[in-house]
Amino acid sequence: MRQLRGQERAITANRQTSWSFADAFVAENDALRWARERAREAGLPSVSPGTGGALRLLAATADAKAVAEIGTGTGVSGIYLLLGMRPDGVLTTVDLQPERQQFAKTAFREAGFAGNRARFIPGRALDVLPRLADGGYDLVFCDGDRLEYLDYLAESLRLLRPGGLVCFEGVFADGRTVDSAAQPAEVQRIRELLRTVRESQELIPSLLPVGDGLLCAVRRG
């Protein structure tokens, strides 16, 4: 028993180093570095390499041809999604700020993707998503307004084909999700999202400890 406790202490002591190593494991190309720099200049968050690698893997595993993204940013997550998608796949990406999408267009081009591989739609996600086709998507990636995450979930269940994936970025909220202290409304909504996804009979969920937390779920057939 003493030996087991020692092993547990060793795992705890090295866990942060291991997570940091895993999150930086994926090598990034010039286009991704360029998009990250534009995000930093604009004061925008972007997915970590570990989160990006997970998105690429999930898109490839789903053999995704149609992906919807909420929150284009400067194109970091979009590049990762496109890298995992089928060569004829199309990414539909929504953002409230059209100027951010201009950066993403440049980044996608620098990454070698043809212009017809991405469809850019400016606007509020909850205004745009109802116009997208029912059951027409293999994966939906949500990285928009945390207060709207539960609404994105409802729309995603409509948009996804059976066996499709929905993913939510930033569900750790910099550690606030598990902090017992009083938290703002967006953290309360994330907690509600986590409970809803975990308890849903329509979804098979997993919470990945990459970046700031990536909540993923497969829609049952």
PyMOL commands that place a pseudoatom at each C-alpha (Angstrom):
pseudoatom trace, name=CA, resn=MET, resi=1, chain=A, elem=C, hetatm=0, pos=[0.000, 0.000, 0.000]
pseudoatom trace, name=CA, resn=ARG, resi=2, chain=A, elem=C, hetatm=0, pos=[2.850, 2.399, 0.754]
pseudoatom trace, name=CA, resn=GLN, resi=3, chain=A, elem=C, hetatm=0, pos=[4.272, 1.702, -2.686]
pseudoatom trace, name=CA, resn=LEU, resi=4, chain=A, elem=C, hetatm=0, pos=[0.964, 2.537, -4.353]
pseudoatom trace, name=CA, resn=ARG, resi=5, chain=A, elem=C, hetatm=0, pos=[0.717, 5.818, -2.478]
pseudoatom trace, name=CA, resn=GLY, resi=6, chain=A, elem=C, hetatm=0, pos=[4.229, 6.680, -3.625]
pseudoatom trace, name=CA, resn=GLN, resi=7, chain=A, elem=C, hetatm=0, pos=[3.248, 5.988, -7.220]
pseudoatom trace, name=CA, resn=GLU, resi=8, chain=A, elem=C, hetatm=0, pos=[0.192, 8.201, -6.850]
pseudoatom trace, name=CA, resn=ARG, resi=9, chain=A, elem=C, hetatm=0, pos=[2.353, 11.034, -5.522]
pseudoatom trace, name=CA, resn=ALA, resi=10, chain=A, elem=C, hetatm=0, pos=[4.759, 10.624, -8.437]
pseudoatom trace, name=CA, resn=ILE, resi=11, chain=A, elem=C, hetatm=0, pos=[1.914, 10.740, -10.948]
pseudoatom trace, name=CA, resn=THR, resi=12, chain=A, elem=C, hetatm=0, pos=[0.517, 13.856, -9.304]
pseudoatom trace, name=CA, resn=ALA, resi=13, chain=A, elem=C, hetatm=0, pos=[3.887, 15.590, -9.264]
pseudoatom trace, name=CA, resn=ASN, resi=14, chain=A, elem=C, hetatm=0, pos=[4.530, 14.879, -12.948]
pseudoatom trace, name=CA, resn=ARG, resi=15, chain=A, elem=C, hetatm=0, pos=[1.004, 15.320, -14.274]
pseudoatom trace, name=CA, resn=GLN, resi=16, chain=A, elem=C, hetatm=0, pos=[1.314, 18.983, -15.193]
pseudoatom trace, name=CA, resn=THR, resi=17, chain=A, elem=C, hetatm=0, pos=[4.592, 18.362, -17.020]
pseudoatom trace, name=CA, resn=SER, resi=18, chain=A, elem=C, hetatm=0, pos=[3.053, 15.427, -18.861]
pseudoatom trace, name=CA, resn=TRP, resi=19, chain=A, elem=C, hetatm=0, pos=[-0.005, 17.444, -19.880]
pseudoatom trace, name=CA, resn=SER, resi=20, chain=A, elem=C, hetatm=0, pos=[2.180, 20.285, -21.124]
pseudoatom trace, name=CA, resn=PHE, resi=21, chain=A, elem=C, hetatm=0, pos=[4.264, 17.822, -23.146]
pseudoatom trace, name=CA, resn=ALA, resi=22, chain=A, elem=C, hetatm=0, pos=[1.133, 16.237, -24.641]
pseudoatom trace, name=CA, resn=ASP, resi=23, chain=A, elem=C, hetatm=0, pos=[-0.402, 19.597, -25.490]
pseudoatom trace, name=CA, resn=ALA, resi=24, chain=A, elem=C, hetatm=0, pos=[2.720, 20.683, -27.366]
pseudoatom trace, name=CA, resn=PHE, resi=25, chain=A, elem=C, hetatm=0, pos=[3.243, 17.295, -29.052]
pseudoatom trace, name=CA, resn=VAL, resi=26, chain=A, elem=C, hetatm=0, pos=[1.735, 18.283, -32.407]
pseudoatom trace, name=CA, resn=ALA, resi=27, chain=A, elem=C, hetatm=0, pos=[4.138, 20.188, -34.671]
pseudoatom trace, name=CA, resn=GLU, resi=28, chain=A, elem=C, hetatm=0, pos=[2.658, 23.247, -36.358]
pseudoatom trace, name=CA, resn=ASN, resi=29, chain=A, elem=C, hetatm=0, pos=[3.328, 24.567, -39.859]
pseudoatom trace, name=CA, resn=ASP, resi=30, chain=A, elem=C, hetatm=0, pos=[3.933, 28.133, -41.009]
pseudoatom trace, name=CA, resn=ALA, resi=31, chain=A, elem=C, hetatm=0, pos=[0.263, 28.773, -41.765]
pseudoatom trace, name=CA, resn=LEU, resi=32, chain=A, elem=C, hetatm=0, pos=[-0.756, 27.795, -38.240]
pseudoatom trace, name=CA, resn=ARG, resi=33, chain=A, elem=C, hetatm=0, pos=[1.983, 29.933, -36.716]
pseudoatom trace, name=CA, resn=TRP, resi=34, chain=A, elem=C, hetatm=0, pos=[0.874, 32.873, -38.861]
pseudoatom trace, name=CA, resn=ALA, resi=35, chain=A, elem=C, hetatm=0, pos=[-2.763, 32.447, -37.781]
pseudoatom trace, name=CA, resn=ARG, resi=36, chain=A, elem=C, hetatm=0, pos=[-1.711, 32.222, -34.119]
pseudoatom trace, name=CA, resn=GLU, resi=37, chain=A, elem=C, hetatm=0, pos=[0.275, 35.425, -34.414]
pseudoatom trace, name=CA, resn=ARG, resi=38, chain=A, elem=C, hetatm=0, pos=[-2.737, 37.237, -35.894]
pseudoatom trace, name=CA, resn=ALA, resi=39, chain=A, elem=C, hetatm=0, pos=[-4.848, 35.962, -32.990]
pseudoatom trace, name=CA, resn=ARG, resi=40, chain=A, elem=C, hetatm=0, pos=[-2.305, 37.201, -30.448]
pseudoatom trace, name=CA, resn=GLU, resi=41, chain=A, elem=C, hetatm=0, pos=[-2.188, 40.613, -32.099]
pseudoatom trace, name=CA, resn=ALA, resi=42, chain=A, elem=C, hetatm=0, pos=[-5.993, 40.825, -31.948]
pseudoatom trace, name=CA, resn=GLY, resi=43, chain=A, elem=C, hetatm=0, pos=[-6.136, 39.592, -28.356]
pseudoatom trace, name=CA, resn=LEU, resi=44, chain=A, elem=C, hetatm=0, pos=[-8.110, 36.508, -29.375]
pseudoatom trace, name=CA, resn=PRO, resi=45, chain=A, elem=C, hetatm=0, pos=[-7.729, 33.050, -27.853]
pseudoatom trace, name=CA, resn=SER, resi=46, chain=A, elem=C, hetatm=0, pos=[-6.973, 30.166, -30.196]
pseudoatom trace, name=CA, resn=VAL, resi=47, chain=A, elem=C, hetatm=0, pos=[-7.030, 26.426, -29.641]
pseudoatom trace, name=CA, resn=SER, resi=48, chain=A, elem=C, hetatm=0, pos=[-3.843, 24.856, -28.303]
pseudoatom trace, name=CA, resn=PRO, resi=49, chain=A, elem=C, hetatm=0, pos=[-1.796, 22.485, -30.499]
pseudoatom trace, name=CA, resn=GLY, resi=50, chain=A, elem=C, hetatm=0, pos=[-3.114, 19.601, -28.396]
pseudoatom trace, name=CA, resn=THR, resi=51, chain=A, elem=C, hetatm=0, pos=[-6.719, 20.653, -28.952]
pseudoatom trace, name=CA, resn=GLY, resi=52, chain=A, elem=C, hetatm=0, pos=[-6.020, 21.194, -32.636]
pseudoatom trace, name=CA, resn=GLY, resi=53, chain=A, elem=C, hetatm=0, pos=[-4.472, 17.756, -32.903]
pseudoatom trace, name=CA, resn=ALA, resi=54, chain=A, elem=C, hetatm=0, pos=[-7.528, 16.228, -31.240]
pseudoatom trace, name=CA, resn=LEU, resi=55, chain=A, elem=C, hetatm=0, pos=[-9.852, 18.020, -33.676]
pseudoatom trace, name=CA, resn=ARG, resi=56, chain=A, elem=C, hetatm=0, pos=[-7.784, 16.828, -36.639]
pseudoatom trace, name=CA, resn=LEU, resi=57, chain=A, elem=C, hetatm=0, pos=[-7.889, 13.264, -35.310]
pseudoatom trace, name=CA, resn=LEU, resi=58, chain=A, elem=C, hetatm=0, pos=[-11.644, 13.368, -34.693]
pseudoatom trace, name=CA, resn=ALA, resi=59, chain=A, elem=C, hetatm=0, pos=[-12.351, 14.784, -38.144]
pseudoatom trace, name=CA, resn=ALA, resi=60, chain=A, elem=C, hetatm=0, pos=[-10.210, 12.060, -39.710]
pseudoatom trace, name=CA, resn=THR, resi=61, chain=A, elem=C, hetatm=0, pos=[-11.798, 9.309, -37.602]
pseudoatom trace, name=CA, resn=ALA, resi=62, chain=A, elem=C, hetatm=0, pos=[-15.264, 10.489, -38.657]
pseudoatom trace, name=CA, resn=ASP, resi=63, chain=A, elem=C, hetatm=0, pos=[-14.104, 10.640, -42.305]
pseudoatom trace, name=CA, resn=ALA, resi=64, chain=A, elem=C, hetatm=0, pos=[-15.721, 14.063, -42.181]
pseudoatom trace, name=CA, resn=LYS, resi=65, chain=A, elem=C, hetatm=0, pos=[-16.929, 15.614, -45.422]
pseudoatom trace, name=CA, resn=ALA, resi=66, chain=A, elem=C, hetatm=0, pos=[-19.076, 18.374, -43.870]
pseudoatom trace, name=CA, resn=VAL, resi=67, chain=A, elem=C, hetatm=0, pos=[-18.030, 20.201, -40.693]
pseudoatom trace, name=CA, resn=ALA, resi=68, chain=A, elem=C, hetatm=0, pos=[-19.632, 23.233, -39.040]
pseudoatom trace, name=CA, resn=GLU, resi=69, chain=A, elem=C, hetatm=0, pos=[-17.502, 25.521, -36.883]
pseudoatom trace, name=CA, resn=ILE, resi=70, chain=A, elem=C, hetatm=0, pos=[-18.862, 28.178, -34.521]
pseudoatom trace, name=CA, resn=GLY, resi=71, chain=A, elem=C, hetatm=0, pos=[-16.139, 30.768, -34.018]
pseudoatom trace, name=CA, resn=THR, resi=72, chain=A, elem=C, hetatm=0, pos=[-13.780, 31.166, -36.976]
pseudoatom trace, name=CA, resn=GLY, resi=73, chain=A, elem=C, hetatm=0, pos=[-11.238, 33.293, -35.140]
pseudoatom trace, name=CA, resn=THR, resi=74, chain=A, elem=C, hetatm=0, pos=[-8.152, 33.717, -37.314]
pseudoatom trace, name=CA, resn=GLY, resi=75, chain=A, elem=C, hetatm=0, pos=[-8.326, 30.163, -38.659]
pseudoatom trace, name=CA, resn=VAL, resi=76, chain=A, elem=C, hetatm=0, pos=[-6.238, 28.048, -36.275]
pseudoatom trace, name=CA, resn=SER, resi=77, chain=A, elem=C, hetatm=0, pos=[-8.954, 25.502, -35.445]
pseudoatom trace, name=CA, resn=GLY, resi=78, chain=A, elem=C, hetatm=0, pos=[-10.217, 25.583, -39.027]
pseudoatom trace, name=CA, resn=ILE, resi=79, chain=A, elem=C, hetatm=0, pos=[-6.836, 24.517, -40.402]
pseudoatom trace, name=CA, resn=TYR, resi=80, chain=A, elem=C, hetatm=0, pos=[-6.735, 21.578, -38.013]
pseudoatom trace, name=CA, resn=LEU, resi=81, chain=A, elem=C, hetatm=0, pos=[-10.269, 20.523, -38.963]
pseudoatom trace, name=CA, resn=LEU, resi=82, chain=A, elem=C, hetatm=0, pos=[-9.495, 20.762, -42.678]
pseudoatom trace, name=CA, resn=LEU, resi=83, chain=A, elem=C, hetatm=0, pos=[-6.316, 18.730, -42.210]
pseudoatom trace, name=CA, resn=GLY, resi=84, chain=A, elem=C, hetatm=0, pos=[-8.397, 15.877, -40.798]
pseudoatom trace, name=CA, resn=MET, resi=85, chain=A, elem=C, hetatm=0, pos=[-11.302, 16.098, -43.220]
pseudoatom trace, name=CA, resn=ARG, resi=86, chain=A, elem=C, hetatm=0, pos=[-11.664, 14.300, -46.521]
pseudoatom trace, name=CA, resn=PRO, resi=87, chain=A, elem=C, hetatm=0, pos=[-9.913, 15.987, -49.484]
pseudoatom trace, name=CA, resn=ASP, resi=88, chain=A, elem=C, hetatm=0, pos=[-13.311, 16.951, -50.883]
pseudoatom trace, name=CA, resn=GLY, resi=89, chain=A, elem=C, hetatm=0, pos=[-14.679, 18.066, -47.508]
pseudoatom trace, name=CA, resn=VAL, resi=90, chain=A, elem=C, hetatm=0, pos=[-16.119, 21.529, -46.872]
pseudoatom trace, name=CA, resn=LEU, resi=91, chain=A, elem=C, hetatm=0, pos=[-15.820, 23.477, -43.627]
pseudoatom trace, name=CA, resn=THR, resi=92, chain=A, elem=C, hetatm=0, pos=[-18.699, 25.847, -42.879]
pseudoatom trace, name=CA, resn=THR, resi=93, chain=A, elem=C, hetatm=0, pos=[-17.408, 28.401, -40.391]
pseudoatom trace, name=CA, resn=VAL, resi=94, chain=A, elem=C, hetatm=0, pos=[-19.441, 31.084, -38.622]
pseudoatom trace, name=CA, resn=ASP, resi=95, chain=A, elem=C, hetatm=0, pos=[-18.176, 34.200, -36.854]
pseudoatom trace, name=CA, resn=LEU, resi=96, chain=A, elem=C, hetatm=0, pos=[-19.696, 37.463, -35.721]
pseudoatom trace, name=CA, resn=GLN, resi=97, chain=A, elem=C, hetatm=0, pos=[-16.638, 39.415, -36.926]
pseudoatom trace, name=CA, resn=PRO, resi=98, chain=A, elem=C, hetatm=0, pos=[-16.059, 39.301, -40.723]
pseudoatom trace, name=CA, resn=GLU, resi=99, chain=A, elem=C, hetatm=0, pos=[-12.566, 40.804, -40.359]
pseudoatom trace, name=CA, resn=ARG, resi=100, chain=A, elem=C, hetatm=0, pos=[-11.449, 37.727, -38.437]
pseudoatom trace, name=CA, resn=GLN, resi=101, chain=A, elem=C, hetatm=0, pos=[-12.667, 35.566, -41.291]
pseudoatom trace, name=CA, resn=GLN, resi=102, chain=A, elem=C, hetatm=0, pos=[-10.441, 37.503, -43.680]
pseudoatom trace, name=CA, resn=PHE, resi=103, chain=A, elem=C, hetatm=0, pos=[-7.432, 36.396, -41.631]
pseudoatom trace, name=CA, resn=ALA, resi=104, chain=A, elem=C, hetatm=0, pos=[-8.741, 32.824, -41.709]
pseudoatom trace, name=CA, resn=LYS, resi=105, chain=A, elem=C, hetatm=0, pos=[-9.129, 32.932, -45.501]
pseudoatom trace, name=CA, resn=THR, resi=106, chain=A, elem=C, hetatm=0, pos=[-5.483, 33.953, -45.819]
pseudoatom trace, name=CA, resn=ALA, resi=107, chain=A, elem=C, hetatm=0, pos=[-4.384, 31.264, -43.369]
pseudoatom trace, name=CA, resn=PHE, resi=108, chain=A, elem=C, hetatm=0, pos=[-6.318, 28.552, -45.203]
pseudoatom trace, name=CA, resn=ARG, resi=109, chain=A, elem=C, hetatm=0, pos=[-4.784, 29.627, -48.497]
pseudoatom trace, name=CA, resn=GLU, resi=110, chain=A, elem=C, hetatm=0, pos=[-1.277, 29.602, -46.985]
pseudoatom trace, name=CA, resn=ALA, resi=111, chain=A, elem=C, hetatm=0, pos=[-1.988, 26.101, -45.640]
pseudoatom trace, name=CA, resn=GLY, resi=112, chain=A, elem=C, hetatm=0, pos=[-2.643, 24.961, -49.211]
pseudoatom trace, name=CA, resn=PHE, resi=113, chain=A, elem=C, hetatm=0, pos=[-6.431, 24.614, -49.149]
pseudoatom trace, name=CA, resn=ALA, resi=114, chain=A, elem=C, hetatm=0, pos=[-8.447, 25.578, -52.226]
pseudoatom trace, name=CA, resn=GLY, resi=115, chain=A, elem=C, hetatm=0, pos=[-10.968, 28.363, -51.816]
pseudoatom trace, name=CA, resn=ASN, resi=116, chain=A, elem=C, hetatm=0, pos=[-13.926, 25.987, -52.197]
pseudoatom trace, name=CA, resn=ARG, resi=117, chain=A, elem=C, hetatm=0, pos=[-12.880, 23.973, -49.125]
pseudoatom trace, name=CA, resn=ALA, resi=118, chain=A, elem=C, hetatm=0, pos=[-14.382, 26.549, -46.743]
pseudoatom trace, name=CA, resn=ARG, resi=119, chain=A, elem=C, hetatm=0, pos=[-17.655, 28.452, -46.606]
pseudoatom trace, name=CA, resn=PHE, resi=120, chain=A, elem=C, hetatm=0, pos=[-17.478, 31.606, -44.483]
pseudoatom trace, name=CA, resn=ILE, resi=121, chain=A, elem=C, hetatm=0, pos=[-20.707, 32.923, -42.985]
pseudoatom trace, name=CA, resn=PRO, resi=122, chain=A, elem=C, hetatm=0, pos=[-20.563, 36.148, -40.961]
pseudoatom trace, name=CA, resn=GLY, resi=123, chain=A, elem=C, hetatm=0, pos=[-23.203, 36.565, -38.276]
pseudoatom trace, name=CA, resn=ARG, resi=124, chain=A, elem=C, hetatm=0, pos=[-24.411, 35.476, -34.867]
pseudoatom trace, name=CA, resn=ALA, resi=125, chain=A, elem=C, hetatm=0, pos=[-24.292, 31.693, -34.575]
pseudoatom trace, name=CA, resn=LEU, resi=126, chain=A, elem=C, hetatm=0, pos=[-27.857, 31.322, -33.296]
pseudoatom trace, name=CA, resn=ASP, resi=127, chain=A, elem=C, hetatm=0, pos=[-29.100, 33.264, -36.325]
pseudoatom trace, name=CA, resn=VAL, resi=128, chain=A, elem=C, hetatm=0, pos=[-27.024, 31.245, -38.803]
pseudoatom trace, name=CA, resn=LEU, resi=129, chain=A, elem=C, hetatm=0, pos=[-27.295, 27.674, -37.467]
pseudoatom trace, name=CA, resn=PRO, resi=130, chain=A, elem=C, hetatm=0, pos=[-31.075, 27.325, -38.003]
pseudoatom trace, name=CA, resn=ARG, resi=131, chain=A, elem=C, hetatm=0, pos=[-30.446, 27.901, -41.721]
pseudoatom trace, name=CA, resn=LEU, resi=132, chain=A, elem=C, hetatm=0, pos=[-28.073, 24.923, -42.014]
pseudoatom trace, name=CA, resn=ALA, resi=133, chain=A, elem=C, hetatm=0, pos=[-29.306, 21.523, -43.205]
pseudoatom trace, name=CA, resn=ASP, resi=134, chain=A, elem=C, hetatm=0, pos=[-30.751, 18.968, -40.785]
pseudoatom trace, name=CA, resn=GLY, resi=135, chain=A, elem=C, hetatm=0, pos=[-28.506, 15.911, -40.461]
pseudoatom trace, name=CA, resn=GLY, resi=136, chain=A, elem=C, hetatm=0, pos=[-26.058, 17.379, -42.953]
pseudoatom trace, name=CA, resn=TYR, resi=137, chain=A, elem=C, hetatm=0, pos=[-22.885, 17.461, -40.832]
pseudoatom trace, name=CA, resn=ASP, resi=138, chain=A, elem=C, hetatm=0, pos=[-20.353, 14.931, -39.624]
pseudoatom trace, name=CA, resn=LEU, resi=139, chain=A, elem=C, hetatm=0, pos=[-18.855, 17.172, -36.931]
pseudoatom trace, name=CA, resn=VAL, resi=140, chain=A, elem=C, hetatm=0, pos=[-19.810, 20.437, -35.211]
pseudoatom trace, name=CA, resn=PHE, resi=141, chain=A, elem=C, hetatm=0, pos=[-17.094, 22.358, -33.343]
pseudoatom trace, name=CA, resn=CYS, resi=142, chain=A, elem=C, hetatm=0, pos=[-18.280, 25.013, -30.896]
pseudoatom trace, name=CA, resn=ASP, resi=143, chain=A, elem=C, hetatm=0, pos=[-15.911, 27.792, -29.832]
pseudoatom trace, name=CA, resn=GLY, resi=144, chain=A, elem=C, hetatm=0, pos=[-18.231, 30.766, -29.572]
pseudoatom trace, name=CA, resn=ASP, resi=145, chain=A, elem=C, hetatm=0, pos=[-20.106, 32.503, -26.766]
pseudoatom trace, name=CA, resn=ARG, resi=146, chain=A, elem=C, hetatm=0, pos=[-19.969, 30.254, -23.677]
pseudoatom trace, name=CA, resn=LEU, resi=147, chain=A, elem=C, hetatm=0, pos=[-23.343, 31.605, -22.558]
pseudoatom trace, name=CA, resn=GLU, resi=148, chain=A, elem=C, hetatm=0, pos=[-24.857, 30.096, -25.720]
pseudoatom trace, name=CA, resn=TYR, resi=149, chain=A, elem=C, hetatm=0, pos=[-23.233, 26.657, -25.483]
pseudoatom trace, name=CA, resn=LEU, resi=150, chain=A, elem=C, hetatm=0, pos=[-26.459, 24.886, -24.475]
pseudoatom trace, name=CA, resn=ASP, resi=151, chain=A, elem=C, hetatm=0, pos=[-28.218, 26.462, -27.443]
pseudoatom trace, name=CA, resn=TYR, resi=152, chain=A, elem=C, hetatm=0, pos=[-25.374, 25.308, -29.701]
pseudoatom trace, name=CA, resn=LEU, resi=153, chain=A, elem=C, hetatm=0, pos=[-25.870, 21.787, -28.349]
pseudoatom trace, name=CA, resn=ALA, resi=154, chain=A, elem=C, hetatm=0, pos=[-29.543, 21.809, -29.303]
pseudoatom trace, name=CA, resn=GLU, resi=155, chain=A, elem=C, hetatm=0, pos=[-28.714, 23.016, -32.811]
pseudoatom trace, name=CA, resn=SER, resi=156, chain=A, elem=C, hetatm=0, pos=[-25.875, 20.499, -33.125]
pseudoatom trace, name=CA, resn=LEU, resi=157, chain=A, elem=C, hetatm=0, pos=[-28.174, 17.572, -32.373]
pseudoatom trace, name=CA, resn=ARG, resi=158, chain=A, elem=C, hetatm=0, pos=[-30.317, 18.686, -35.295]
pseudoatom trace, name=CA, resn=LEU, resi=159, chain=A, elem=C, hetatm=0, pos=[-27.370, 19.295, -37.625]
pseudoatom trace, name=CA, resn=LEU, resi=160, chain=A, elem=C, hetatm=0, pos=[-25.473, 16.059, -36.968]
pseudoatom trace, name=CA, resn=ARG, resi=161, chain=A, elem=C, hetatm=0, pos=[-25.976, 12.815, -38.814]
pseudoatom trace, name=CA, resn=PRO, resi=162, chain=A, elem=C, hetatm=0, pos=[-26.246, 9.694, -36.625]
pseudoatom trace, name=CA, resn=GLY, resi=163, chain=A, elem=C, hetatm=0, pos=[-22.700, 8.875, -35.511]
pseudoatom trace, name=CA, resn=GLY, resi=164, chain=A, elem=C, hetatm=0, pos=[-21.616, 12.500, -35.923]
pseudoatom trace, name=CA, resn=LEU, resi=165, chain=A, elem=C, hetatm=0, pos=[-19.552, 14.390, -33.342]
pseudoatom trace, name=CA, resn=VAL, resi=166, chain=A, elem=C, hetatm=0, pos=[-20.061, 17.601, -31.412]
pseudoatom trace, name=CA, resn=CYS, resi=167, chain=A, elem=C, hetatm=0, pos=[-17.120, 19.253, -29.612]
pseudoatom trace, name=CA, resn=PHE, resi=168, chain=A, elem=C, hetatm=0, pos=[-17.005, 22.203, -27.197]
pseudoatom trace, name=CA, resn=GLU, resi=169, chain=A, elem=C, hetatm=0, pos=[-13.810, 24.149, -26.550]
pseudoatom trace, name=CA, resn=GLY, resi=170, chain=A, elem=C, hetatm=0, pos=[-12.805, 25.771, -23.251]
pseudoatom trace, name=CA, resn=VAL, resi=171, chain=A, elem=C, hetatm=0, pos=[-14.995, 23.813, -20.839]
pseudoatom trace, name=CA, resn=PHE, resi=172, chain=A, elem=C, hetatm=0, pos=[-12.367, 23.950, -18.057]
pseudoatom trace, name=CA, resn=ALA, resi=173, chain=A, elem=C, hetatm=0, pos=[-12.715, 27.763, -18.072]
pseudoatom trace, name=CA, resn=ASP, resi=174, chain=A, elem=C, hetatm=0, pos=[-9.160, 28.174, -16.747]
pseudoatom trace, name=CA, resn=GLY, resi=175, chain=A, elem=C, hetatm=0, pos=[-9.953, 25.888, -13.817]
pseudoatom trace, name=CA, resn=ARG, resi=176, chain=A, elem=C, hetatm=0, pos=[-13.087, 27.752, -12.754]
pseudoatom trace, name=CA, resn=THR, resi=177, chain=A, elem=C, hetatm=0, pos=[-15.453, 24.937, -13.763]
pseudoatom trace, name=CA, resn=VAL, resi=178, chain=A, elem=C, hetatm=0, pos=[-14.264, 22.788, -10.847]
pseudoatom trace, name=CA, resn=ASP, resi=179, chain=A, elem=C, hetatm=0, pos=[-13.626, 25.692, -8.444]
pseudoatom trace, name=CA, resn=SER, resi=180, chain=A, elem=C, hetatm=0, pos=[-16.118, 25.689, -5.554]
pseudoatom trace, name=CA, resn=ALA, resi=181, chain=A, elem=C, hetatm=0, pos=[-16.006, 29.490, -5.260]
pseudoatom trace, name=CA, resn=ALA, resi=182, chain=A, elem=C, hetatm=0, pos=[-18.810, 31.621, -6.707]
pseudoatom trace, name=CA, resn=GLN, resi=183, chain=A, elem=C, hetatm=0, pos=[-18.476, 31.754, -10.494]
pseudoatom trace, name=CA, resn=PRO, resi=184, chain=A, elem=C, hetatm=0, pos=[-19.850, 33.977, -13.295]
pseudoatom trace, name=CA, resn=ALA, resi=185, chain=A, elem=C, hetatm=0, pos=[-22.798, 33.042, -15.481]
pseudoatom trace, name=CA, resn=GLU, resi=186, chain=A, elem=C, hetatm=0, pos=[-20.681, 31.599, -18.306]
pseudoatom trace, name=CA, resn=VAL, resi=187, chain=A, elem=C, hetatm=0, pos=[-19.081, 29.066, -15.939]
pseudoatom trace, name=CA, resn=GLN, resi=188, chain=A, elem=C, hetatm=0, pos=[-22.493, 28.112, -14.588]
pseudoatom trace, name=CA, resn=ARG, resi=189, chain=A, elem=C, hetatm=0, pos=[-23.642, 27.514, -18.155]
pseudoatom trace, name=CA, resn=ILE, resi=190, chain=A, elem=C, hetatm=0, pos=[-20.610, 25.344, -18.892]
pseudoatom trace, name=CA, resn=ARG, resi=191, chain=A, elem=C, hetatm=0, pos=[-21.399, 23.249, -15.814]
pseudoatom trace, name=CA, resn=GLU, resi=192, chain=A, elem=C, hetatm=0, pos=[-24.961, 22.869, -17.043]
pseudoatom trace, name=CA, resn=LEU, resi=193, chain=A, elem=C, hetatm=0, pos=[-23.666, 21.847, -20.467]
pseudoatom trace, name=CA, resn=LEU, resi=194, chain=A, elem=C, hetatm=0, pos=[-21.400, 19.201, -18.933]
pseudoatom trace, name=CA, resn=ARG, resi=195, chain=A, elem=C, hetatm=0, pos=[-24.291, 17.741, -16.925]
pseudoatom trace, name=CA, resn=THR, resi=196, chain=A, elem=C, hetatm=0, pos=[-26.609, 17.780, -19.929]
pseudoatom trace, name=CA, resn=VAL, resi=197, chain=A, elem=C, hetatm=0, pos=[-24.134, 16.052, -22.234]
pseudoatom trace, name=CA, resn=ARG, resi=198, chain=A, elem=C, hetatm=0, pos=[-23.154, 13.468, -19.606]
pseudoatom trace, name=CA, resn=GLU, resi=199, chain=A, elem=C, hetatm=0, pos=[-26.782, 12.578, -18.846]
pseudoatom trace, name=CA, resn=SER, resi=200, chain=A, elem=C, hetatm=0, pos=[-28.105, 12.667, -22.416]
pseudoatom trace, name=CA, resn=GLN, resi=201, chain=A, elem=C, hetatm=0, pos=[-29.439, 9.422, -23.835]
pseudoatom trace, name=CA, resn=GLU, resi=202, chain=A, elem=C, hetatm=0, pos=[-28.692, 10.705, -27.337]
pseudoatom trace, name=CA, resn=LEU, resi=203, chain=A, elem=C, hetatm=0, pos=[-24.949, 11.168, -26.805]
pseudoatom trace, name=CA, resn=ILE, resi=204, chain=A, elem=C, hetatm=0, pos=[-21.824, 9.156, -25.981]
pseudoatom trace, name=CA, resn=PRO, resi=205, chain=A, elem=C, hetatm=0, pos=[-19.580, 11.704, -24.220]
pseudoatom trace, name=CA, resn=SER, resi=206, chain=A, elem=C, hetatm=0, pos=[-15.924, 12.151, -23.314]
pseudoatom trace, name=CA, resn=LEU, resi=207, chain=A, elem=C, hetatm=0, pos=[-14.047, 15.054, -21.731]
pseudoatom trace, name=CA, resn=LEU, resi=208, chain=A, elem=C, hetatm=0, pos=[-10.531, 15.417, -23.118]
pseudoatom trace, name=CA, resn=PRO, resi=209, chain=A, elem=C, hetatm=0, pos=[-7.868, 17.178, -20.961]
pseudoatom trace, name=CA, resn=VAL, resi=210, chain=A, elem=C, hetatm=0, pos=[-6.293, 19.094, -23.855]
pseudoatom trace, name=CA, resn=GLY, resi=211, chain=A, elem=C, hetatm=0, pos=[-5.898, 22.858, -23.957]
pseudoatom trace, name=CA, resn=ASP, resi=212, chain=A, elem=C, hetatm=0, pos=[-8.602, 24.387, -21.795]
pseudoatom trace, name=CA, resn=GLY, resi=213, chain=A, elem=C, hetatm=0, pos=[-10.759, 21.264, -21.958]
pseudoatom trace, name=CA, resn=LEU, resi=214, chain=A, elem=C, hetatm=0, pos=[-12.472, 19.734, -24.991]
pseudoatom trace, name=CA, resn=LEU, resi=215, chain=A, elem=C, hetatm=0, pos=[-15.905, 18.187, -24.402]
pseudoatom trace, name=CA, resn=CYS, resi=216, chain=A, elem=C, hetatm=0, pos=[-16.771, 15.708, -27.156]
pseudoatom trace, name=CA, resn=ALA, resi=217, chain=A, elem=C, hetatm=0, pos=[-19.815, 13.528, -27.792]
pseudoatom trace, name=CA, resn=VAL, resi=218, chain=A, elem=C, hetatm=0, pos=[-21.027, 11.194, -30.509]
pseudoatom trace, name=CA, resn=ARG, resi=219, chain=A, elem=C, hetatm=0, pos=[-24.665, 11.333, -31.513]
pseudoatom trace, name=CA, resn=ARG, resi=220, chain=A, elem=C, hetatm=0, pos=[-26.139, 7.847, -31.237]
pseudoatom trace, name=CA, resn=GLY, resi=221, chain=A, elem=C, hetatm=0, pos=[-27.527, 6.253, -34.381]
for i in range(1, 221): cmd.bond("trace and resi %d" % i, "trace and resi %d" % (i + 1))
show_as sticks, trace
zoom trace
